[in-house]
């Protein structure tokens, strides 16, 4: 898959709420995930099993999901970015809206890194 194809598929599945499918289908086994801080889990995780576990941990912190908006991807070379707005009620924190920029690097048709800015 090209970077554009990976980006389009990631957006398609993410808009359907199929984050586990995104990871299984599009991520390299050795992928890295980087957060700006450790408020939502570990700042850096290495490997697909750890990324999957981080997603499950985030899901366990959500009390209610109210909606999201995901932009179309912008592709440049082996990278693409999307903006992601999320409206949730977090356990013990109340309802909150989060907005982030997500940057992905693709090699050999797989996401090898993701980094979030919010």
C-alpha positions as CSV (number, residue, x, y, z in Angstrom):
1,X,0.0,0.0,0.0
2,X,1.1,3.5,-0.7
3,X,1.2,6.2,2.1
4,X,-2.0,7.7,0.6
5,X,-3.7,4.3,0.7
6,X,-2.7,3.6,4.3
7,X,-3.8,7.1,5.3
8,X,-7.2,6.7,3.6
9,X,-7.8,3.3,5.2
10,X,-6.8,4.5,8.6
11,X,-9.3,7.4,8.4
12,X,-12.0,5.1,7.1
13,X,-11.6,2.6,9.9
14,X,-11.1,5.2,12.6
15,X,-14.3,7.0,11.6
16,X,-16.1,3.6,12.1
17,X,-14.5,3.3,15.5
18,X,-12.5,0.3,14.5
19,X,-9.2,1.3,16.2
20,X,-8.2,-2.4,16.8
21,X,-8.7,-3.1,13.1
22,X,-6.5,-0.1,12.3
23,X,-3.7,-1.5,14.4
24,X,-4.0,-5.1,13.2
25,X,-4.3,-4.2,9.5
26,X,-2.1,-1.2,9.1
27,X,0.6,-1.2,11.9
28,X,4.0,-2.8,11.7
29,X,4.8,-5.2,14.5
30,X,7.6,-2.9,15.6
31,X,5.6,0.3,15.5
32,X,6.2,3.1,18.0
33,X,3.6,5.3,19.6
34,X,4.5,8.7,21.2
35,X,2.2,10.8,23.3
36,X,3.1,14.4,24.4
37,X,2.7,13.5,28.1
38,X,1.7,10.5,30.3
39,X,-1.8,11.7,31.2
40,X,-3.5,9.1,29.1
41,X,-1.0,6.3,29.6
42,X,2.7,5.8,28.8
43,X,4.5,8.5,26.9
44,X,6.3,6.1,24.5
45,X,5.3,2.5,23.8
46,X,7.2,0.2,21.4
47,X,5.7,-2.7,19.5
48,X,2.2,-3.5,18.3
49,X,1.2,-5.5,21.5
50,X,2.1,-2.5,23.7
51,X,0.2,-0.1,21.4
52,X,-2.9,-2.4,21.5
53,X,-2.6,-2.5,25.3
54,X,-2.3,1.3,25.4
55,X,-5.5,1.6,23.4
56,X,-7.4,-0.7,25.7
57,X,-6.1,1.3,28.7
58,X,-7.5,4.5,27.2
59,X,-10.8,2.8,26.4
60,X,-11.1,1.7,30.0
61,X,-10.8,5.3,31.1
62,X,-13.8,6.4,29.0
63,X,-17.2,6.4,30.7
64,X,-19.1,7.6,27.7
65,X,-18.3,8.5,24.1
66,X,-20.3,11.4,22.6
67,X,-18.7,11.8,19.2
68,X,-15.6,12.5,17.1
69,X,-14.5,14.2,13.9
70,X,-11.5,13.1,11.9
71,X,-10.1,15.2,9.1
72,X,-9.0,14.0,5.7
73,X,-5.4,13.0,5.7
74,X,-2.6,15.3,4.4
75,X,0.2,13.2,2.8
76,X,3.8,14.2,2.3
77,X,6.3,11.5,1.2
78,X,6.2,8.7,3.8
79,X,4.2,10.8,6.3
80,X,0.6,11.8,6.8
81,X,-1.3,13.7,9.4
82,X,-4.9,14.1,10.5
83,X,-6.7,16.2,13.1
84,X,-8.9,14.3,15.5
85,X,-11.5,15.9,17.8
86,X,-13.0,13.7,20.5
87,X,-15.9,14.3,22.9
88,X,-16.0,11.9,25.8
89,X,-16.8,11.6,29.5
90,X,-13.7,10.3,31.2
91,X,-14.1,8.3,34.4
92,X,-13.5,10.7,37.4
93,X,-12.8,13.7,35.1
94,X,-16.1,14.5,33.6
95,X,-17.0,15.4,30.0
96,X,-14.2,16.8,27.9
97,X,-13.4,17.6,24.4
98,X,-9.9,16.8,23.1
99,X,-8.3,17.9,19.9
100,X,-5.1,16.5,18.5
101,X,-2.9,16.4,15.5
102,X,-1.8,12.8,14.7
103,X,1.4,12.3,12.6
104,X,2.1,8.9,11.1
105,X,5.2,7.5,9.3
106,X,4.7,4.7,6.7
107,X,7.4,2.3,5.5
108,X,6.7,-0.7,3.3
109,X,3.0,-0.2,3.4
110,X,2.7,-0.2,7.3
111,X,2.6,2.5,9.9
112,X,5.9,2.4,11.8
113,X,5.3,5.4,14.1
114,X,2.5,7.5,15.3
115,X,2.9,10.7,17.3
116,X,0.2,12.8,18.9
117,X,0.1,16.6,19.6
118,X,-2.6,18.2,21.8
